[in-house]
Structure formats: structure tokens, C-alpha cells
Amino acid sequence: MVKLSSIELCAGAGGQALGLENAGFAHLAAVENDHWACETLRANRDNDLMPKADRWNVLEMDMHDVDGRDYRGVDLVAGGVPCPPFSVAGKQLGAEDDRDLFPKALEIVRRAEPKAVMLENVRGLSQPRFDRYRGKIIAELEEDLGYRVHWDLVKSSDFGVPQLRPRFILVALRPEVDTYFEWPDGGIAAPTVGQALGSMMGENGWSGAKQWSRLANSIAPTLVGGSKKHGGPDLGPTRAREAWKKLGVKGSSIAEFPPDANFPTQGAPRLTVAMGGRLQGFPPEWNFRGGKTAAWRQVGNAFPPPVAEAFGSAIATAITCETNSVQRAEVSA
């Protein structure tokens, strides 16, 4: 099967890029300015272990230095632009925040002229206080650039991810492609935290792993990873830690290793970076590079691959259907 082409902006640890790859997209570029995130991308995809056709072109650079004209005609421009300007954990400065990269993303779209656009962000962007800002984004895509725009708030748990993790997702498509697009409705049951992490909790010999797994019988609260300006390797503020406590997890810090045979049977274990990756929907072999703080930041800020794959598949189907329709018309002409 011939893969569709894409570029990934603010690729982070590769959650969205991996999901889109699984949906049939080949990445012409994965742009990211964080060094350790780029090391993660290279370790998992841009290396000699991967077939050359499947490697990612990892570009460690500021998104402001990307010229969309270099990728003119690409099928999809996708990205998880930074969330701090809209996060409830921050000051919610929106367009006044120097980390707001939506204008640059739209400039790249304008110059690259892709068939489809997919941008994701935190739930905060869907709040009423950002109605005007969101309206400007949609107006530029629809009125200036000629796309049809779809957007909504999506729960990652509806796509089989064992945490709530609501995300704002915007999809914009050329009118001829939009005809074939259907918004994914999820409907995939998510495992509980215990089901997702039980084997990992017990892999070092902890005798309480099975009991813990039975008691951790709901999906997780949304993982957080902190920003470069503040936040460290833990499970978030007091309210979030209380939610984790109900699942039998200590949220004050992240562990280097799973609990061992000496850990109290009734104790509350901590999560590891690998466990966080599992809760985000990454495959077990995904290798997060960097120290604990850098690696956890990548995990906590990731876009779950299963959600990206579902939306990527819907976009790929729409593009393919439109292409086939054009080819049939040319044959019959």
C-alpha cells in the first residue's frame, strides 16, 4: 500500500506521529525543539533498526524556522502545538502567551497547502473564554484557506486509552476530501489502571501486585508532565494525587523501577516512566530518552497514539476516497 505523506509539528515523544504512521502516513519531517524528545524520536524511529522507508526525518529545530513551502503538496500537516497557553494548570494567556504556536502552524499550512490538517490541544482551548480566539483559527482555515473545519472535545478513554485525558482536536480538510470524512466516535472500551499495569507492577517480584491490580479498578485521571518553566516528575497537584491515591498509587514522585519483593504487600507503589507510557497507549518497547524529569515530561505531554491513529485513519480514508474518485472520473472521461 502506498502511504500518504505528512509532516509532524511539535512532535514531542512521537505519540501523534506513531498513531498517524499506524494509520498509513509516512512522515517527511518530525519537527521538535526539545533535545531529549528528539533523542526519543531517533531512538524509536530514526535509526538503523528501522527499514529506511519507515524512518522519521527528525528535525531538532524551532518550529518558527520551518518553511511550509518546503513541503508543498503534502497530504497532512499535523501537530500538538504547546498547551500551556490554554491549560487550566497555567495562566491561560492564550494569544498573549509566547508559547502560542497556532499562528505559526497556520502559516505553515498556508504555504504547504496540504489536503488535511490535524491539530490537538488541551481541553482549555474549548472553553468559552477562548471562543474568539478559536473562532479566529477556524475563520482563517475556512474563509482564508478554503478548508472545512471540524472540532470537538474528545475523551481518550473512548479510544481504549486507560485514562480520561480530554483533548481538543481540530481537523480541517479540502472540500473535496471533506465529502468523505467521518468523525471517529471511539467506542473502544478502555482497560482499568490495574489491568493495564498489573503485569508491570509485578515484574520485579512484588507480592502485592495482583491485589493492587484488582483494587485499581477504574481508568486513570489525566497524566501531567509539567512544562519547561515549572513542574517535575510527579502526578500533579494535590487534587490529582488524591485521585491517584484512590487507585493505590503514590503520586508524589516517579519511581526508577517497579516495586520489588521487599515492597510492603499493602503499600502504595509509584509509577515508572514506562508505566506512564503504557497509560498513554505507547507500545511496551517505546524508549523514552533522558533523565527522569525529561522523560516524564515527554510522557505527560504526549498525545495518545490510539487516538491519533483513529483520527489519522479517518483522514486517510477520506483522502484515499477522494483520490480514487478523481481517478475514476479521469478514466471515464
HELIX and SHEET records of a PDB file:
HELIX    1   1 GLY A   15  ASN A   22  1                                   8    
HELIX    2   2 HIS A   35  ASN A   44  1                                  10    
HELIX    3   3 LYS A   52  ASP A   54  5                                   3    
HELIX    4   4 MET A   63  ASP A   65  5                                   3    
HELIX    5   5 GLY A   68  TYR A   71  5                                   4    
HELIX    6   6 GLY A   94  GLU A   96  5                                   3    
HELIX    7   7 PHE A  102  ALA A  112  1                                  11    
HELIX    8   8 ARG A  123  SER A  126  5                                   4    
HELIX    9   9 PRO A  128  PHE A  130  5                                   3    
HELIX   10  10 ASP A  131  ALA A  139  1                                   9    
HELIX   11  11 GLU A  140  ASP A  144  3                                   5    
HELIX   12  12 SER A  156  ASP A  158  5                                   3    
HELIX   13  13 PRO A  175  ASP A  178  1                                   4    
HELIX   14  14 VAL A  193  GLY A  202  1                                  10    
HELIX   15  15 ALA A  209  LEU A  215  1                                   7    
HELIX   16  16 THR A  238  LYS A  246  1                                   9    
HELIX   17  17 VAL A  273  GLN A  280  1                                   8    
HELIX   18  18 LYS A  292  GLY A  300  1                                   9    
HELIX   19  19 PRO A  305  SER A  332  1                                  28    
SHEET    1   A 7 VAL A  58  GLU A  60  0                                        
SHEET    2   A 7 PHE A  25  GLU A  32  1                                        
SHEET    3   A 7 LEU A   4  LEU A   9  1                                        
SHEET    4   A 7 LEU A  76  GLY A  79  1                                        
SHEET    5   A 7 ALA A 116  VAL A 122  1                                        
SHEET    6   A 7 PRO A 166  LEU A 173 -1                                        
SHEET    7   A 7 ARG A 148  LYS A 155 -1                                        
END                                                                             
